[in-house]
Amino acid sequence: MLKVRLMGTKNDIKWFGKILQRNPIIEVTEFSDMFPNKGTKKYYRTYVEVRKSNVKENQ
């Protein structure tokens, strides 16, 4: 399992989130809300948990 922080504009984060969710070898287990980055109103961050599909947790 990986925990990934995505940073970018709202549209960029939504775009990449869709790519992750459509990828058949990746299972998105959690996708957080978007948080504004300090010092800017243009860029945001979100946190995503992903793991390989078809792989047992205890390996």
PDBQT receptor file of N, H, CA, C and O in Angstrom, charges set to zero:
ATOM      1  N   MET A   1       0.837  -1.163   0.000  1.00  0.00    +0.000 N 
ATOM      2  CA  MET A   1       0.000   0.000   0.000  1.00  0.00    +0.000 C 
ATOM      3  C   MET A   1       0.890   1.236   0.000  1.00  0.00    +0.000 C 
ATOM      4  O   MET A   1       1.916   1.276   0.678  1.00  0.00    +0.000 OA
ATOM      5  N   LEU A   2       0.487   2.235  -0.762  1.00  0.00    +0.000 N 
ATOM      6  H   LEU A   2      -0.347   2.202  -1.313  1.00  0.00    +0.000 HD
ATOM      7  CA  LEU A   2       1.204   3.508  -0.817  1.00  0.00    +0.000 C 
ATOM      8  C   LEU A   2       0.275   4.638  -0.394  1.00  0.00    +0.000 C 
ATOM      9  O   LEU A   2      -0.929   4.602  -0.650  1.00  0.00    +0.000 OA
ATOM     10  N   LYS A   3       0.847   5.627   0.247  1.00  0.00    +0.000 N 
ATOM     11  H   LYS A   3       1.825   5.657   0.455  1.00  0.00    +0.000 HD
ATOM     12  CA  LYS A   3       0.138   6.866   0.544  1.00  0.00    +0.000 C 
ATOM     13  C   LYS A   3       0.802   7.945  -0.305  1.00  0.00    +0.000 C 
ATOM     14  O   LYS A   3       2.013   8.155  -0.228  1.00  0.00    +0.000 OA
ATOM     15  N   VAL A   4      -0.006   8.622  -1.111  1.00  0.00    +0.000 N 
ATOM     16  H   VAL A   4      -0.989   8.451  -1.173  1.00  0.00    +0.000 HD
ATOM     17  CA  VAL A   4       0.526   9.575  -2.081  1.00  0.00    +0.000 C 
ATOM     18  C   VAL A   4      -0.123  10.932  -1.861  1.00  0.00    +0.000 C 
ATOM     19  O   VAL A   4      -1.331  11.022  -1.642  1.00  0.00    +0.000 OA
ATOM     20  N   ARG A   5       0.674  11.978  -1.920  1.00  0.00    +0.000 N 
ATOM     21  H   ARG A   5       1.656  11.905  -2.098  1.00  0.00    +0.000 HD
ATOM     22  CA  ARG A   5       0.135  13.335  -1.854  1.00  0.00    +0.000 C 
ATOM     23  C   ARG A   5       0.156  13.906  -3.261  1.00  0.00    +0.000 C 
ATOM     24  O   ARG A   5       1.200  13.947  -3.912  1.00  0.00    +0.000 OA
ATOM     25  N   LEU A   6      -1.014  14.349  -3.726  1.00  0.00    +0.000 N 
ATOM     26  H   LEU A   6      -1.863  14.316  -3.198  1.00  0.00    +0.000 HD
ATOM     27  CA  LEU A   6      -1.115  15.008  -5.026  1.00  0.00    +0.000 C 
ATOM     28  C   LEU A   6      -1.195  16.505  -4.795  1.00  0.00    +0.000 C 
ATOM     29  O   LEU A   6      -1.941  16.958  -3.926  1.00  0.00    +0.000 OA
ATOM     30  N   MET A   7      -0.436  17.280  -5.562  1.00  0.00    +0.000 N 
ATOM     31  H   MET A   7       0.169  16.911  -6.268  1.00  0.00    +0.000 HD
ATOM     32  CA  MET A   7      -0.479  18.732  -5.460  1.00  0.00    +0.000 C 
ATOM     33  C   MET A   7      -0.642  19.321  -6.842  1.00  0.00    +0.000 C 
ATOM     34  O   MET A   7       0.014  18.893  -7.792  1.00  0.00    +0.000 OA
ATOM     35  N   GLY A   8      -1.526  20.314  -6.954  1.00  0.00    +0.000 N 
ATOM     36  H   GLY A   8      -2.059  20.661  -6.183  1.00  0.00    +0.000 HD
ATOM     37  CA  GLY A   8      -1.755  20.978  -8.226  1.00  0.00    +0.000 C 
ATOM     38  C   GLY A   8      -3.052  21.760  -8.182  1.00  0.00    +0.000 C 
ATOM     39  O   GLY A   8      -3.606  22.006  -7.111  1.00  0.00    +0.000 OA
ATOM     40  N   THR A   9      -3.530  22.146  -9.346  1.00  0.00    +0.000 N 
ATOM     41  H   THR A   9      -3.080  21.946 -10.217  1.00  0.00    +0.000 HD
ATOM     42  CA  THR A   9      -4.813  22.836  -9.404  1.00  0.00    +0.000 C 
ATOM     43  C   THR A   9      -5.925  21.813  -9.161  1.00  0.00    +0.000 C 
ATOM     44  O   THR A   9      -5.697  20.606  -9.241  1.00  0.00    +0.000 OA
ATOM     45  N   LYS A  10      -7.112  22.301  -8.868  1.00  0.00    +0.000 N 
ATOM     46  H   LYS A  10      -7.297  23.281  -8.802  1.00  0.00    +0.000 HD
ATOM     47  CA  LYS A  10      -8.243  21.398  -8.641  1.00  0.00    +0.000 C 
ATOM     48  C   LYS A  10      -8.479  20.511  -9.855  1.00  0.00    +0.000 C 
ATOM     49  O   LYS A  10      -8.708  19.310  -9.715  1.00  0.00    +0.000 OA
ATOM     50  N   ASN A  11      -8.424  21.099 -11.039  1.00  0.00    +0.000 N 
ATOM     51  H   ASN A  11      -8.239  22.076 -11.152  1.00  0.00    +0.000 HD
ATOM     52  CA  ASN A  11      -8.651  20.318 -12.260  1.00  0.00    +0.000 C 
ATOM     53  C   ASN A  11      -7.576  19.260 -12.469  1.00  0.00    +0.000 C 
ATOM     54  O   ASN A  11      -7.885  18.142 -12.880  1.00  0.00    +0.000 OA
ATOM     55  N   ASP A  12      -6.329  19.594 -12.194  1.00  0.00    +0.000 N 
ATOM     56  H   ASP A  12      -6.078  20.503 -11.860  1.00  0.00    +0.000 HD
ATOM     57  CA  ASP A  12      -5.241  18.634 -12.350  1.00  0.00    +0.000 C 
ATOM     58  C   ASP A  12      -5.406  17.451 -11.400  1.00  0.00    +0.000 C 
ATOM     59  O   ASP A  12      -5.181  16.305 -11.786  1.00  0.00    +0.000 OA
ATOM     60  N   ILE A  13      -5.798  17.729 -10.163  1.00  0.00    +0.000 N 
ATOM     61  H   ILE A  13      -5.981  18.661  -9.850  1.00  0.00    +0.000 HD
ATOM     62  CA  ILE A  13      -5.977  16.663  -9.175  1.00  0.00    +0.000 C 
ATOM     63  C   ILE A  13      -7.145  15.766  -9.566  1.00  0.00    +0.000 C 
ATOM     64  O   ILE A  13      -7.046  14.542  -9.468  1.00  0.00    +0.000 OA
ATOM     65  N   LYS A  14      -8.245  16.360 -10.008  1.00  0.00    +0.000 N 
ATOM     66  H   LYS A  14      -8.326  17.354 -10.087  1.00  0.00    +0.000 HD
ATOM     67  CA  LYS A  14      -9.403  15.564 -10.445  1.00  0.00    +0.000 C 
ATOM     68  C   LYS A  14      -9.034  14.709 -11.654  1.00  0.00    +0.000 C 
ATOM     69  O   LYS A  14      -9.407  13.539 -11.725  1.00  0.00    +0.000 OA
ATOM     70  N   TRP A  15      -8.304  15.288 -12.601  1.00  0.00    +0.000 N 
ATOM     71  H   TRP A  15      -8.000  16.239 -12.543  1.00  0.00    +0.000 HD
ATOM     72  CA  TRP A  15      -7.882  14.578 -13.808  1.00  0.00    +0.000 C 
ATOM     73  C   TRP A  15      -7.025  13.365 -13.449  1.00  0.00    +0.000 C 
ATOM     74  O   TRP A  15      -7.264  12.262 -13.940  1.00  0.00    +0.000 OA
ATOM     75  N   PHE A  16      -6.024  13.577 -12.587  1.00  0.00    +0.000 N 
ATOM     76  H   PHE A  16      -5.831  14.473 -12.188  1.00  0.00    +0.000 HD
ATOM     77  CA  PHE A  16      -5.131  12.481 -12.245  1.00  0.00    +0.000 C 
ATOM     78  C   PHE A  16      -5.828  11.445 -11.371  1.00  0.00    +0.000 C 
ATOM     79  O   PHE A  16      -5.533  10.254 -11.469  1.00  0.00    +0.000 OA
ATOM     80  N   GLY A  17      -6.750  11.889 -10.516  1.00  0.00    +0.000 N 
ATOM     81  H   GLY A  17      -6.989  12.856 -10.437  1.00  0.00    +0.000 HD
ATOM     82  CA  GLY A  17      -7.526  10.957  -9.707  1.00  0.00    +0.000 C 
ATOM     83  C   GLY A  17      -8.339  10.003 -10.561  1.00  0.00    +0.000 C 
ATOM     84  O   GLY A  17      -8.446   8.820 -10.241  1.00  0.00    +0.000 OA
ATOM     85  N   LYS A  18      -8.912  10.507 -11.644  1.00  0.00    +0.000 N 
ATOM     86  H   LYS A  18      -8.825  11.468 -11.904  1.00  0.00    +0.000 HD
ATOM     87  CA  LYS A  18      -9.666   9.651 -12.565  1.00  0.00    +0.000 C 
ATOM     88  C   LYS A  18      -8.753   8.635 -13.241  1.00  0.00    +0.000 C 
ATOM     89  O   LYS A  18      -9.140   7.484 -13.441  1.00  0.00    +0.000 OA
ATOM     90  N   ILE A  19      -7.553   9.057 -13.591  1.00  0.00    +0.000 N 
ATOM     91  H   ILE A  19      -7.239   9.992 -13.429  1.00  0.00    +0.000 HD
ATOM     92  CA  ILE A  19      -6.584   8.128 -14.200  1.00  0.00    +0.000 C 
ATOM     93  C   ILE A  19      -6.256   7.004 -13.217  1.00  0.00    +0.000 C 
ATOM     94  O   ILE A  19      -6.219   5.835 -13.602  1.00  0.00    +0.000 OA
ATOM     95  N   LEU A  20      -6.018   7.351 -11.955  1.00  0.00    +0.000 N 
ATOM     96  H   LEU A  20      -6.048   8.301 -11.643  1.00  0.00    +0.000 HD
ATOM     97  CA  LEU A  20      -5.708   6.337 -10.954  1.00  0.00    +0.000 C 
ATOM     98  C   LEU A  20      -6.869   5.358 -10.775  1.00  0.00    +0.000 C 
ATOM     99  O   LEU A  20      -6.660   4.148 -10.696  1.00  0.00    +0.000 OA
ATOM    100  N   GLN A  21      -8.084   5.884 -10.711  1.00  0.00    +0.000 N 
ATOM    101  H   GLN A  21      -8.254   6.867 -10.774  1.00  0.00    +0.000 HD
ATOM    102  CA  GLN A  21      -9.246   5.036 -10.462  1.00  0.00    +0.000 C 
ATOM    103  C   GLN A  21      -9.582   4.142 -11.656  1.00  0.00    +0.000 C 
ATOM    104  O   GLN A  21     -10.164   3.073 -11.477  1.00  0.00    +0.000 OA
ATOM    105  N   ARG A  22      -9.230   4.558 -12.847  1.00  0.00    +0.000 N 
ATOM    106  H   ARG A  22      -8.757   5.427 -12.992  1.00  0.00    +0.000 HD
ATOM    107  CA  ARG A  22      -9.510   3.755 -14.047  1.00  0.00    +0.000 C 
ATOM    108  C   ARG A  22      -8.436   2.710 -14.333  1.00  0.00    +0.000 C 
ATOM    109  O   ARG A  22      -8.658   1.797 -15.128  1.00  0.00    +0.000 OA
ATOM    110  N   ASN A  23      -7.288   2.834 -13.700  1.00  0.00    +0.000 N 
ATOM    111  H   ASN A  23      -7.108   3.576 -13.054  1.00  0.00    +0.000 HD
ATOM    112  CA  ASN A  23      -6.185   1.919 -13.959  1.00  0.00    +0.000 C 
ATOM    113  C   ASN A  23      -6.508   0.549 -13.351  1.00  0.00    +0.000 C 
ATOM    114  O   ASN A  23      -6.749   0.457 -12.147  1.00  0.00    +0.000 OA
ATOM    115  N   PRO A  24      -6.516  -0.514 -14.161  1.00  0.00    +0.000 N 
ATOM    116  CA  PRO A  24      -6.930  -1.823 -13.656  1.00  0.00    +0.000 C 
ATOM    117  C   PRO A  24      -5.934  -2.478 -12.695  1.00  0.00    +0.000 C 
ATOM    118  O   PRO A  24      -6.308  -3.399 -11.969  1.00  0.00    +0.000 OA
ATOM    119  N   ILE A  25      -4.695  -2.033 -12.673  1.00  0.00    +0.000 N 
ATOM    120  H   ILE A  25      -4.391  -1.284 -13.262  1.00  0.00    +0.000 HD
ATOM    121  CA  ILE A  25      -3.731  -2.657 -11.764  1.00  0.00    +0.000 C 
ATOM    122  C   ILE A  25      -3.589  -1.904 -10.447  1.00  0.00    +0.000 C 
ATOM    123  O   ILE A  25      -2.809  -2.305  -9.583  1.00  0.00    +0.000 OA
ATOM    124  N   ILE A  26      -4.340  -0.814 -10.288  1.00  0.00    +0.000 N 
ATOM    125  H   ILE A  26      -4.974  -0.488 -10.990  1.00  0.00    +0.000 HD
ATOM    126  CA  ILE A  26      -4.290  -0.013  -9.063  1.00  0.00    +0.000 C 
ATOM    127  C   ILE A  26      -5.679   0.044  -8.455  1.00  0.00    +0.000 C 
ATOM    128  O   ILE A  26      -6.671   0.253  -9.153  1.00  0.00    +0.000 OA
ATOM    129  N   GLU A  27      -5.735  -0.145  -7.142  1.00  0.00    +0.000 N 
ATOM    130  H   GLU A  27      -4.929  -0.315  -6.575  1.00  0.00    +0.000 HD
ATOM    131  CA  GLU A  27      -6.986   0.018  -6.407  1.00  0.00    +0.000 C 
ATOM    132  C   GLU A  27      -6.834   1.228  -5.492  1.00  0.00    +0.000 C 
ATOM    133  O   GLU A  27      -5.959   1.254  -4.627  1.00  0.00    +0.000 OA
ATOM    134  N   VAL A  28      -7.684   2.223  -5.686  1.00  0.00    +0.000 N 
ATOM    135  H   VAL A  28      -8.395   2.202  -6.389  1.00  0.00    +0.000 HD
ATOM    136  CA  VAL A  28      -7.672   3.412  -4.833  1.00  0.00    +0.000 C 
ATOM    137  C   VAL A  28      -8.532   3.090  -3.614  1.00  0.00    +0.000 C 
ATOM    138  O   VAL A  28      -9.738   2.876  -3.740  1.00  0.00    +0.000 OA
ATOM    139  N   THR A  29      -7.911   3.056  -2.437  1.00  0.00    +0.000 N 
ATOM    140  H   THR A  29      -6.932   3.230  -2.335  1.00  0.00    +0.000 HD
ATOM    141  CA  THR A  29      -8.645   2.701  -1.230  1.00  0.00    +0.000 C 
ATOM    142  C   THR A  29      -9.139   3.925  -0.470  1.00  0.00    +0.000 C 
ATOM    143  O   THR A  29     -10.084   3.832   0.315  1.00  0.00    +0.000 OA
ATOM    144  N   GLU A  30      -8.506   5.069  -0.699  1.00  0.00    +0.000 N 
ATOM    145  H   GLU A  30      -7.739   5.145  -1.336  1.00  0.00    +0.000 HD
ATOM    146  CA  GLU A  30      -8.940   6.300  -0.021  1.00  0.00    +0.000 C 
ATOM    147  C   GLU A  30      -8.520   7.505  -0.843  1.00  0.00    +0.000 C 
ATOM    148  O   GLU A  30      -7.421   7.538  -1.397  1.00  0.00    +0.000 OA
ATOM    149  N   PHE A  31      -9.407   8.500  -0.919  1.00  0.00    +0.000 N 
ATOM    150  H   PHE A  31     -10.299   8.473  -0.469  1.00  0.00    +0.000 HD
ATOM    151  CA  PHE A  31      -9.135   9.740  -1.632  1.00  0.00    +0.000 C 
ATOM    152  C   PHE A  31      -9.658  10.870  -0.752  1.00  0.00    +0.000 C 
ATOM    153  O   PHE A  31     -10.870  11.008  -0.589  1.00  0.00    +0.000 OA
ATOM    154  N   SER A  32      -8.772  11.676  -0.185  1.00  0.00    +0.000 N 
ATOM    155  H   SER A  32      -7.787  11.564  -0.317  1.00  0.00    +0.000 HD
ATOM    156  CA  SER A  32      -9.188  12.707   0.771  1.00  0.00    +0.000 C 
ATOM    157  C   SER A  32      -9.813  13.912   0.067  1.00  0.00    +0.000 C 
ATOM    158  O   SER A  32      -9.797  14.020  -1.159  1.00  0.00    +0.000 OA
ATOM    159  N   ASP A  33     -10.355  14.802   0.875  1.00  0.00    +0.000 N 
ATOM    160  H   ASP A  33     -10.368  14.714   1.871  1.00  0.00    +0.000 HD
ATOM    161  CA  ASP A  33     -10.830  16.089   0.362  1.00  0.00    +0.000 C 
ATOM    162  C   ASP A  33      -9.631  16.915  -0.088  1.00  0.00    +0.000 C 
ATOM    163  O   ASP A  33      -8.488  16.585   0.230  1.00  0.00    +0.000 OA
ATOM    164  N   MET A  34      -9.895  17.986  -0.826  1.00  0.00    +0.000 N 
ATOM    165  H   MET A  34     -10.824  18.254  -1.083  1.00  0.00    +0.000 HD
ATOM    166  CA  MET A  34      -8.814  18.887  -1.254  1.00  0.00    +0.000 C 
ATOM    167  C   MET A  34      -8.601  19.958  -0.193  1.00  0.00    +0.000 C 
ATOM    168  O   MET A  34      -9.548  20.515   0.363  1.00  0.00    +0.000 OA
ATOM    169  N   PHE A  35      -7.328  20.226   0.069  1.00  0.00    +0.000 N 
ATOM    170  H   PHE A  35      -6.559  19.774  -0.382  1.00  0.00    +0.000 HD
ATOM    171  CA  PHE A  35      -6.941  21.250   1.024  1.00  0.00    +0.000 C 
ATOM    172  C   PHE A  35      -6.151  22.327   0.290  1.00  0.00    +0.000 C 
ATOM    173  O   PHE A  35      -5.275  21.998  -0.510  1.00  0.00    +0.000 OA
ATOM    174  N   PRO A  36      -6.434  23.602   0.539  1.00  0.00    +0.000 N 
ATOM    175  CA  PRO A  36      -5.654  24.652  -0.134  1.00  0.00    +0.000 C 
ATOM    176  C   PRO A  36      -4.229  24.698   0.418  1.00  0.00    +0.000 C 
ATOM    177  O   PRO A  36      -4.017  24.555   1.622  1.00  0.00    +0.000 OA
ATOM    178  N   ASN A  37      -3.256  24.899  -0.474  1.00  0.00    +0.000 N 
ATOM    179  H   ASN A  37      -3.429  25.015  -1.452  1.00  0.00    +0.000 HD
ATOM    180  CA  ASN A  37      -1.876  25.079  -0.039  1.00  0.00    +0.000 C 
ATOM    181  C   ASN A  37      -1.725  26.464   0.562  1.00  0.00    +0.000 C 
ATOM    182  O   ASN A  37      -2.349  27.422   0.107  1.00  0.00    +0.000 OA
ATOM    183  N   LYS A  38      -0.902  26.560   1.577  1.00  0.00    +0.000 N 
ATOM    184  H   LYS A  38      -0.394  25.782   1.947  1.00  0.00    +0.000 HD
ATOM    185  CA  LYS A  38      -0.685  27.852   2.227  1.00  0.00    +0.000 C 
ATOM    186  C   LYS A  38       0.011  28.812   1.281  1.00  0.00    +0.000 C 
ATOM    187  O   LYS A  38       0.931  28.424   0.561  1.00  0.00    +0.000 OA
ATOM    188  N   GLY A  39      -0.422  30.059   1.281  1.00  0.00    +0.000 N 
ATOM    189  H   GLY A  39      -1.170  30.374   1.866  1.00  0.00    +0.000 HD
ATOM    190  CA  GLY A  39       0.227  31.083   0.484  1.00  0.00    +0.000 C 
ATOM    191  C   GLY A  39      -0.269  31.186  -0.947  1.00  0.00    +0.000 C 
ATOM    192  O   GLY A  39       0.231  32.014  -1.709  1.00  0.00    +0.000 OA
ATOM    193  N   THR A  40      -1.245  30.361  -1.334  1.00  0.00    +0.000 N 
ATOM    194  H   THR A  40      -1.651  29.688  -0.715  1.00  0.00    +0.000 HD
ATOM    195  CA  THR A  40      -1.760  30.420  -2.699  1.00  0.00    +0.000 C 
ATOM    196  C   THR A  40      -3.228  30.010  -2.712  1.00  0.00    +0.000 C 
ATOM    197  O   THR A  40      -3.667  29.192  -1.904  1.00  0.00    +0.000 OA
ATOM    198  N   LYS A  41      -3.962  30.581  -3.626  1.00  0.00    +0.000 N 
ATOM    199  H   LYS A  41      -3.605  31.246  -4.283  1.00  0.00    +0.000 HD
ATOM    200  CA  LYS A  41      -5.351  30.187  -3.803  1.00  0.00    +0.000 C 
ATOM    201  C   LYS A  41      -5.526  29.322  -5.048  1.00  0.00    +0.000 C 
ATOM    202  O   LYS A  41      -6.628  28.858  -5.341  1.00  0.00    +0.000 OA
ATOM    203  N   LYS A  42      -4.434  29.108  -5.775  1.00  0.00    +0.000 N 
ATOM    204  H   LYS A  42      -3.539  29.485  -5.537  1.00  0.00    +0.000 HD
ATOM    205  CA  LYS A  42      -4.496  28.365  -7.028  1.00  0.00    +0.000 C 
ATOM    206  C   LYS A  42      -4.216  26.875  -6.836  1.00  0.00    +0.000 C 
ATOM    207  O   LYS A  42      -4.798  26.044  -7.533  1.00  0.00    +0.000 OA
ATOM    208  N   TYR A  43      -3.335  26.532  -5.903  1.00  0.00    +0.000 N 
ATOM    209  H   TYR A  43      -2.862  27.208  -5.337  1.00  0.00    +0.000 HD
ATOM    210  CA  TYR A  43      -2.886  25.153  -5.764  1.00  0.00    +0.000 C 
ATOM    211  C   TYR A  43      -3.472  24.491  -4.516  1.00  0.00    +0.000 C 
ATOM    212  O   TYR A  43      -3.632  25.111  -3.464  1.00  0.00    +0.000 OA
ATOM    213  N   TYR A  44      -3.784  23.209  -4.681  1.00  0.00    +0.000 N 
ATOM    214  H   TYR A  44      -3.654  22.705  -5.535  1.00  0.00    +0.000 HD
ATOM    215  CA  TYR A  44      -4.390  22.412  -3.621  1.00  0.00    +0.000 C 
ATOM    216  C   TYR A  44      -3.606  21.125  -3.458  1.00  0.00    +0.000 C 
ATOM    217  O   TYR A  44      -2.733  20.806  -4.264  1.00  0.00    +0.000 OA
ATOM    218  N   ARG A  45      -3.932  20.386  -2.397  1.00  0.00    +0.000 N 
ATOM    219  H   ARG A  45      -4.641  20.645  -1.741  1.00  0.00    +0.000 HD
ATOM    220  CA  ARG A  45      -3.329  19.078  -2.196  1.00  0.00    +0.000 C 
ATOM    221  C   ARG A  45      -4.408  18.110  -1.728  1.00  0.00    +0.000 C 
ATOM    222  O   ARG A  45      -5.401  18.504  -1.116  1.00  0.00    +0.000 OA
ATOM    223  N   THR A  46      -4.194  16.859  -2.026  1.00  0.00    +0.000 N 
ATOM    224  H   THR A  46      -3.388  16.539  -2.523  1.00  0.00    +0.000 HD
ATOM    225  CA  THR A  46      -5.071  15.795  -1.571  1.00  0.00    +0.000 C 
ATOM    226  C   THR A  46      -4.226  14.561  -1.318  1.00  0.00    +0.000 C 
ATOM    227  O   THR A  46      -3.124  14.430  -1.852  1.00  0.00    +0.000 OA
ATOM    228  N   TYR A  47      -4.741  13.672  -0.513  1.00  0.00    +0.000 N 
ATOM    229  H   TYR A  47      -5.636  13.778  -0.080  1.00  0.00    +0.000 HD
ATOM    230  CA  TYR A  47      -4.003  12.475  -0.127  1.00  0.00    +0.000 C 
ATOM    231  C   TYR A  47      -4.748  11.245  -0.631  1.00  0.00    +0.000 C 
ATOM    232  O   TYR A  47      -5.967  11.140  -0.496  1.00  0.00    +0.000 OA
ATOM    233  N   VAL A  48      -3.991  10.315  -1.216  1.00  0.00    +0.000 N 
ATOM    234  H   VAL A  48      -3.001  10.400  -1.326  1.00  0.00    +0.000 HD
ATOM    235  CA  VAL A  48      -4.574   9.136  -1.835  1.00  0.00    +0.000 C 
ATOM    236  C   VAL A  48      -3.858   7.893  -1.305  1.00  0.00    +0.000 C 
ATOM    237  O   VAL A  48      -2.632   7.869  -1.201  1.00  0.00    +0.000 OA
ATOM    238  N   GLU A  49      -4.634   6.868  -0.973  1.00  0.00    +0.000 N 
ATOM    239  H   GLU A  49      -5.631   6.888  -1.057  1.00  0.00    +0.000 HD
ATOM    240  CA  GLU A  49      -4.058   5.574  -0.634  1.00  0.00    +0.000 C 
ATOM    241  C   GLU A  49      -4.342   4.633  -1.789  1.00  0.00    +0.000 C 
ATOM    242  O   GLU A  49      -5.484   4.509  -2.233  1.00  0.00    +0.000 OA
ATOM    243  N   VAL A  50      -3.304   3.971  -2.274  1.00  0.00    +0.000 N 
ATOM    244  H   VAL A  50      -2.377   4.072  -1.914  1.00  0.00    +0.000 HD
ATOM    245  CA  VAL A  50      -3.458   3.037  -3.387  1.00  0.00    +0.000 C 
ATOM    246  C   VAL A  50      -2.734   1.744  -3.065  1.00  0.00    +0.000 C 
ATOM    247  O   VAL A  50      -1.808   1.713  -2.254  1.00  0.00    +0.000 OA
ATOM    248  N   ARG A  51      -3.173   0.681  -3.715  1.00  0.00    +0.000 N 
ATOM    249  H   ARG A  51      -3.925   0.706  -4.374  1.00  0.00    +0.000 HD
ATOM    250  CA  ARG A  51      -2.485  -0.597  -3.622  1.00  0.00    +0.000 C 
ATOM    251  C   ARG A  51      -2.659  -1.338  -4.935  1.00  0.00    +0.000 C 
ATOM    252  O   ARG A  51      -3.516  -0.990  -5.747  1.00  0.00    +0.000 OA
ATOM    253  N   LYS A  52      -1.854  -2.345  -5.133  1.00  0.00    +0.000 N 
ATOM    254  H   LYS A  52      -1.158  -2.628  -4.473  1.00  0.00    +0.000 HD
ATOM    255  CA  LYS A  52      -1.960  -3.156  -6.337  1.00  0.00    +0.000 C 
ATOM    256  C   LYS A  52      -3.256  -3.950  -6.281  1.00  0.00    +0.000 C 
ATOM    257  O   LYS A  52      -3.616  -4.481  -5.230  1.00  0.00    +0.000 OA
ATOM    258  N   SER A  53      -3.948  -4.033  -7.389  1.00  0.00    +0.000 N 
ATOM    259  H   SER A  53      -3.655  -3.602  -8.243  1.00  0.00    +0.000 HD
ATOM    260  CA  SER A  53      -5.141  -4.869  -7.455  1.00  0.00    +0.000 C 
ATOM    261  C   SER A  53      -4.732  -6.327  -7.470  1.00  0.00    +0.000 C 
ATOM    262  O   SER A  53      -3.634  -6.676  -7.904  1.00  0.00    +0.000 OA
ATOM    263  N   ASN A  54      -5.615  -7.162  -6.996  1.00  0.00    +0.000 N 
ATOM    264  H   ASN A  54      -6.507  -6.880  -6.644  1.00  0.00    +0.000 HD
ATOM    265  CA  ASN A  54      -5.418  -8.613  -6.997  1.00  0.00    +0.000 C 
ATOM    266  C   ASN A  54      -4.226  -9.063  -6.183  1.00  0.00    +0.000 C 
ATOM    267  O   ASN A  54      -3.624 -10.093  -6.486  1.00  0.00    +0.000 OA
ATOM    268  N   VAL A  55      -3.872  -8.310  -5.150  1.00  0.00    +0.000 N 
ATOM    269  H   VAL A  55      -4.361  -7.473  -4.903  1.00  0.00    +0.000 HD
ATOM    270  CA  VAL A  55      -2.780  -8.689  -4.263  1.00  0.00    +0.000 C 
ATOM    271  C   VAL A  55      -3.331  -8.715  -2.842  1.00  0.00    +0.000 C 
ATOM    272  O   VAL A  55      -4.011  -7.779  -2.421  1.00  0.00    +0.000 OA
ATOM    273  N   LYS A  56      -3.043  -9.777  -2.106  1.00  0.00    +0.000 N 
ATOM    274  H   LYS A  56      -2.491 -10.538  -2.448  1.00  0.00    +0.000 HD
ATOM    275  CA  LYS A  56      -3.514  -9.882  -0.728  1.00  0.00    +0.000 C 
ATOM    276  C   LYS A  56      -2.743  -8.913   0.155  1.00  0.00    +0.000 C 
ATOM    277  O   LYS A  56      -1.568  -8.647  -0.102  1.00  0.00    +0.000 OA
ATOM    278  N   GLU A  57      -3.388  -8.375   1.200  1.00  0.00    +0.000 N 
ATOM    279  H   GLU A  57      -4.342  -8.590   1.409  1.00  0.00    +0.000 HD
ATOM    280  CA  GLU A  57      -2.793  -7.399   2.103  1.00  0.00    +0.000 C 
ATOM    281  C   GLU A  57      -1.570  -7.919   2.834  1.00  0.00    +0.000 C 
ATOM    282  O   GLU A  57      -0.637  -7.149   3.064  1.00  0.00    +0.000 OA
ATOM    283  N   ASN A  58      -1.530  -9.186   3.210  1.00  0.00    +0.000 N 
ATOM    284  H   ASN A  58      -2.287  -9.812   3.023  1.00  0.00    +0.000 HD
ATOM    285  CA  ASN A  58      -0.463  -9.705   4.068  1.00  0.00    +0.000 C 
ATOM    286  C   ASN A  58       0.714 -10.262   3.295  1.00  0.00    +0.000 C 
ATOM    287  O   ASN A  58       1.370 -11.179   3.788  1.00  0.00    +0.000 OA
ATOM    288  N   GLN A  59       1.008  -9.773   2.148  1.00  0.00    +0.000 N 
ATOM    289  H   GLN A  59       0.475  -9.027   1.747  1.00  0.00    +0.000 HD
ATOM    290  CA  GLN A  59       2.161 -10.271   1.390  1.00  0.00    +0.000 C 
ATOM    291  C   GLN A  59       3.349  -9.379   1.580  1.00  0.00    +0.000 C 
ATOM    292  O   GLN A  59       4.413  -9.639   1.018  1.00  0.00    +0.000 OA
TER     293      GLN A  59
